[in-house]
Amino acid sequence: MAQKYVKPTATTTRPSILGETKTTAAAPVHFVFGKANYQLLLASVLVVAFGFVIMSGTTDIYSTTKIVIAPLVVLAGFGLGFYAIFKKSGAEA
């Protein structure tokens, strides 16, 4: 999907090597995702990290926490990450 063109909002001047000033237009910043998407991505990274911390756990090799719960938490974190990537932000919807 193509993004619509937005006119630059301000101009800036900067000196050149020869002492003359050049005027350049400051382009507006466009992020790929919206704020909610970045928050969900951060939450997914934290959930995956928490799953790995649970997985490291105690010295019990065959505990239910290490074999069942921690991998499900990690997979839930990856699922949340995919959701955050594919979710439409409020401006695009």
SULTA-V633906 format. One record per backbone hydrogen bond with DSSP energy under -1.0 kcal/mol. CO is the residue of the C=O (numbers start at 1). NH is the residue of the N-H. If there is no record, write none. Layout:
# SULTA-V633906
CO;NH, CO;NH
This chain:
# SULTA-V633906
10;26, 12;24, 14;22, 16;19, 20;16, 22;14, 24;12, 34;38, 35;39, 36;40, 37;41, 38;42, 39;43, 40;44, 41;45, 42;46, 43;47, 44;48, 45;49, 46;50, 47;51, 48;52, 49;53, 50;54, 51;55, 52;56, 53;57, 63;67, 64;68, 64;69, 65;70, 68;72, 69;73, 70;74, 71;75, 72;76, 73;77, 74;78, 75;79, 76;80, 77;81, 78;82, 79;83, 80;84, 81;85, 82;86, 83;87, 89;93
